[in-house]
Amino acid sequence: MATLDALCFDSPDPAGLARFWAGLLGWDRADDPAGAALTPTDDTGFRIRCLASDEPKRDQNQIHFDLTSSSAEHQEQTVARALELGGRHIDIGQGPDAEHAVMADPDGNEFCVLPAGNRFLADCGFLGALACDGSQAVGYFWSKALGWPLVWDQDEETAIRSPHGGPKVTWGGPPVAPKLGKNRLHFDLAPDGDPRAELDRLLALGATRLDIGQGDVDWTVLADPDGNEFCLRHR
């Protein structure tokens, strides 16, 4: 089995991006040899890593955060805090009647601040969900890859959640947007046992090996059934 160790952001300014999300989420900053990292101060079971990259942002990300609110005032405070830290409002076609605030961090990565009363995320924390563009099959893949149970499976929409709590990971089902180059966000997995055995298990579940020019490194680059990159550490 594998553990979700980190959600990684490619960033032209890793320190600045880490500063934004540490300020908004209230997480602790930590050193990272490839950029900057954040460690959770809640029940989220994985880190956020901000990795140095010069690759430009091409389109909407395949993953975005859904942040929850306990009241209308809390939603307003979160939006105001995001703006204070360098975020901005964006229009992705949500319309003037949308109750959620659609925003972007300083790198342009989208996220949503949801209104109070969201029943689907009622038992989740402030970081309520990693909302992903993806197929039903990829939801099944990640459920088996991480050993997280499905908590939603309806109309080709899926969601999983760690048995220990934390945010839900959701996939919206078809239509899935075409992939335009390497994703800006990806998962880092850590093997719970023998890395070679875990690699074989992930390949049997439907992952494929990728060469993105990584060279001789201590991780293996893979893709899930939708073609989204992720990394499996060798130790």
C-alpha positions in Angstrom: 0.0 0.0 0.0 1.0 3.6 -0.4 0.5 6.7 1.7 -0.4 10.1 0.2 2.7 12.0 1.4 2.2 15.4 -0.3 0.2 17.4 -2.8 2.8 19.2 -4.9 2.4 22.6 -6.7 4.8 23.6 -9.5 5.6 27.2 -8.9 7.8 30.0 -10.3 8.0 31.4 -6.7 7.8 28.4 -4.2 8.5 30.6 -1.2 5.8 33.1 -2.1 3.2 30.4 -2.8 4.0 28.6 0.5 3.7 32.0 2.3 0.2 32.5 0.8 -1.1 29.0 1.7 0.5 29.0 5.1 -1.3 32.3 5.9 -4.6 31.1 4.5 -4.7 27.5 5.9 -2.8 28.3 9.1 -0.3 25.5 8.4 3.3 25.5 9.4 6.1 26.2 6.9 9.0 23.7 6.6 12.2 23.4 4.6 12.1 21.4 1.3 15.2 20.8 -0.9 13.2 21.4 -4.0 11.3 24.6 -2.9 9.1 25.1 0.2 6.7 22.9 2.1 3.8 23.2 4.5 2.8 20.7 7.3 -0.8 20.5 8.4 -2.0 21.8 11.8 -5.3 19.9 11.4 -6.3 16.3 10.5 -5.1 16.6 6.9 -2.8 13.7 6.5 -0.5 15.0 3.9 1.9 18.0 3.3 1.8 20.6 0.6 5.0 21.0 -1.4 5.7 24.0 -3.6 8.3 23.0 -6.2 10.4 25.3 -8.3 9.3 25.3 -12.0 9.4 27.6 -14.9 6.6 25.9 -16.8 3.8 28.4 -17.6 0.2 27.8 -16.5 -1.8 26.7 -19.5 -5.4 26.3 -18.4 -7.5 25.6 -15.3 -5.8 23.1 -13.0 -7.0 19.6 -12.8 -7.1 19.9 -9.0 -8.4 22.8 -6.9 -9.1 23.4 -3.2 -12.6 23.8 -1.8 -12.5 25.7 1.5 -15.4 25.5 3.8 -17.2 28.2 5.9 -19.0 28.0 9.2 -21.0 31.1 8.6 -21.5 33.9 6.0 -19.1 36.0 8.1 -16.5 33.3 8.0 -16.7 33.1 4.2 -16.2 36.8 4.0 -13.3 36.7 6.3 -11.6 33.9 4.3 -12.1 35.9 1.1 -10.7 39.0 2.7 -7.7 37.1 4.1 -7.0 35.6 0.7 -7.0 39.0 -0.9 -4.8 40.4 1.8 -2.3 37.6 1.2 -2.1 38.2 -2.6 -5.0 36.2 -4.0 -7.7 37.6 -6.3 -11.2 36.9 -7.6 -11.5 35.2 -11.0 -14.3 34.4 -13.4 -14.4 30.9 -14.8 -18.0 31.2 -15.9 -19.6 30.7 -12.5 -22.2 33.4 -13.1 -23.4 36.3 -10.9 -25.6 34.1 -8.8 -22.9 31.7 -7.5 -22.8 31.5 -3.8 -19.2 30.3 -3.7 -16.3 32.6 -4.2 -14.0 31.6 -7.0 -10.4 32.8 -6.4 -6.8 32.3 -7.5 -3.6 32.3 -5.4 -0.6 34.4 -6.5 0.4 31.8 -9.1 -3.1 31.7 -10.6 -4.1 28.4 -9.1 -7.8 28.3 -8.7 -9.6 27.6 -5.4 -13.2 28.1 -4.1 -14.5 29.4 -0.8 -17.8 27.7 -0.2 -20.7 29.2 1.7 -21.8 27.8 5.0 -24.1 24.8 5.1 -22.4 22.5 2.5 -23.7 19.1 3.6 -21.3 17.1 1.5 -18.4 18.5 3.4 -20.1 19.0 6.7 -17.8 16.7 8.7 -14.6 18.0 6.9 -12.3 20.7 8.1 -11.5 24.1 6.6 -9.7 22.4 3.7 -12.8 20.5 2.8 -11.9 18.9 -0.5 -9.4 18.5 -3.3 -11.8 18.8 -6.2 -10.5 17.1 -9.3 -11.4 16.9 -12.9 -11.5 13.2 -13.7 -13.3 10.1 -14.6 -15.1 7.5 -12.5 -12.3 5.1 -13.3 -9.7 7.3 -11.9 -11.7 7.7 -8.7 -11.7 3.9 -8.4 -8.0 3.8 -9.1 -7.1 6.2 -6.3 -9.4 4.4 -3.9 -7.5 1.2 -4.4 -4.1 2.9 -4.7 -4.4 4.7 -1.3 -6.7 2.2 0.4 -9.2 5.0 1.0 -12.9 4.0 0.8 -15.3 5.5 -1.7 -17.6 7.9 0.1 -19.5 8.9 -3.0 -20.2 7.1 -6.3 -23.1 8.4 -8.2 -23.7 9.5 -11.8 -20.0 8.8 -12.6 -18.9 11.3 -9.8 -16.7 9.8 -7.1 -15.1 10.8 -3.9 -12.7 9.1 -1.4 -11.6 10.0 2.0 -8.9 8.8 4.4 -10.2 6.6 7.2 -8.4 9.0 9.5 -10.3 12.1 8.3 -9.0 15.1 6.4 -10.3 16.5 3.2 -12.3 14.5 0.6 -10.8 13.9 -2.8 -13.5 14.2 -5.5 -13.7 13.6 -9.2 -16.5 15.3 -11.2 -16.9 12.7 -14.0 -17.4 13.4 -17.7 -16.7 15.5 -19.6 -13.1 15.5 -18.6 -11.1 18.4 -19.9 -8.3 17.6 -22.4 -4.9 17.4 -20.8 -2.6 20.3 -22.0 0.9 19.3 -21.0 2.1 18.4 -17.5 -0.2 19.1 -14.6 0.8 21.9 -12.2 -0.4 19.8 -9.3 0.5 16.2 -8.6 0.5 13.6 -5.7 3.6 12.3 -4.1 3.2 8.8 -2.7 5.4 7.0 -0.1 5.4 3.2 -0.1 4.4 1.6 3.2 6.6 -1.4 2.4 8.9 -2.6 -0.4 9.0 0.2 -3.1 9.4 -2.3 -5.9 6.3 -4.3 -4.8 4.3 -1.1 -4.4 5.3 -0.1 -7.9 4.2 -3.4 -9.3 0.9 -3.1 -7.5 0.2 0.4 -8.8 1.0 -0.8 -12.4 -1.4 -3.7 -12.0 -4.1 -1.2 -10.9 -3.7 0.7 -14.1 -0.9 3.2 -13.6 1.7 3.6 -16.3 5.4 4.7 -16.2 6.3 8.2 -17.5 9.5 9.8 -18.6 9.3 13.6 -18.2 13.0 14.1 -18.3 13.5 13.4 -14.6 16.8 11.5 -15.1 18.3 9.5 -12.2 16.2 10.3 -9.2 15.0 8.5 -6.1 11.3 8.4 -7.2 9.4 6.9 -10.1 7.1 9.1 -12.2 3.8 7.5 -13.0 0.4 8.4 -14.5 -3.0 7.4 -13.3 -5.6 6.1 -15.8 -6.5 9.6 -16.8 -2.9 10.5 -17.6 -2.3 12.6 -14.5 1.3 12.5 -13.2 2.2 11.3 -9.7 5.4 10.2 -8.0 6.2 7.2 -6.0 9.2 7.6 -3.7 11.8 4.9 -3.5 12.0 5.2 0.3 
